[in-house]
Amino acid sequence: MEWELDALALANLVVMYLAPGTMSPISLLELGIYAANGGNKLVVCCPEGFHRKGNVDIVCERYGIEQVDSLDELTDAIRTWYFQWHEFMSHMSQQMIYPK
């Protein structure tokens, strides 16, 4: 468990899929941890049918965590994040090479 928390803390983006028909207690714990710490690097996919969807909806809404309802939307959210990150990193590289 400690190595997972360490790895999550180092990640630039954390993607969480809460599948219908599962209980996912550890994922719910991790959602709570990230919510308490701002949740700014978390994207949650919680489709209809997940047994605690209502709770997840409330937590994501309250703490401003990006939430989607399908794997297609999750893929789009990851792509969007990646392209924004790549653009930011390219900009930073240019600033380091050609400082003003």
N, C-alpha and C positions, 0 to 999 in steps of 0.2 A: 504494500500500500504506500509506503513512503517514497519508493522510486516513482510511482505513478504521480503522486502529488508534486514531486520535484520536476518531473518531465512536463506536467501541465503548467507549472509556474514558468518554465522556460519557453513554452510554446508561444508563437506569434498569433496563432488562431487555434481555438478549440472547437471542434464540431461534435455535436451530441445528437444522436438519433435514438429516440425513445419509441421502440417498435410496439405496435399494438399486440396484445397477447403476452407481453412480458411484464415483469414486476420492476426490474431495473433499480434495485435499492441503492447500489453504489453510484449509478448515474444520477439519481435524485440527490444523493448526498453531495456529489460534485457540483451539481447545479446550485445547491444551496451555498456551497463554499464560494463559487464564482459570483453568485448574486451578492453575497455579503462584501465581496471585493470589487464591486463595480460592474462586472460582467461584460466589459467592453471588448473582450477578445473571444466572445462566445457566440456561436450560432446554434440554435436548438431547432431540431425538426421533431415535432410531436403531432403525428397524425391523429385523426379521430380514431377512437378505439383504444388508445393508451389509457390504462385504468386510472391514472391521476392527471389526465389532460387538463382538467379544470384548475388544479393546483399549479401545474406548470404554466398555464396561461396567465394566472394571477402573478406568479413570481416574475415571469418574463416582462409582463406589462409594468409592474411596479419598479423593477430595477433596470428597465430600458435595454433588455437583452433581445437581440434580434431573434425572431422566431418565425419559422416557416411550417407549412402543413404537409409538404410532400417531398419526396426525394428529388424530383425535378427542380422544385424551388430551392432545395438545399444545394444542388449542383450549381444553380445560377448564383446563389449567395456566395459560394466558395469561389467561383470564377470572378465575380465582382470584387471580392476581397483581394484575390491574387493580382488582378490587373491594377487595382489601386496601390497595393503594396509594391508591385514591380515599378510602377510609375514613380512612387515616392523614392524607392531605392535608386532608380536611375537619376532622379533629380539630385539626390544626396551625393551620388558619385560625381556628377558634373560639378557640384559645389566644391568637392574636395580636389578635383583636378584643376578647375578654373576658379579659384576663390576671387571674390570681388575685392 
